[in-house]
Amino acid sequence: MITNAERRFMEQWRDQKSGPKWKYYLLFSMAWSVVSFLVIFFLLKLFTNLWQTGGANLIYLIVTIAVIVGFLSTHFTYTTHEKKYHAIMEREKNNKR
């Protein structure tokens, strides 16, 4: 028996991944990269004085780290949701037998 939360998850996940996989990765990687950049930037600004020693290179480093974190977050989310979706589908298939 599928719960309402699982049904809602399945509908939303089907909708999110309805297009090509690369579009999902592009959209969410960009979004997570922006969030990661802002978090890293403000934490470094708040807790360190690297801005006097790092200069422009520090921004390039933060952008690079943010892009990597954004891609990894997207990949982790995608694989986790796929596993959850397939587990629900498999459970329902076994319940119907």
Secondary structure, 3 states (H helix, E strand, C coil): CCCHHHHHHHHHHHHHCCCCHHHHHHHHHHHHHHHHHHHHHHHHHHHCCHHHHHCHHHHHHHHHHHHHHHHHHHHHHHHHHHHHHHHHHHHHHHHHC
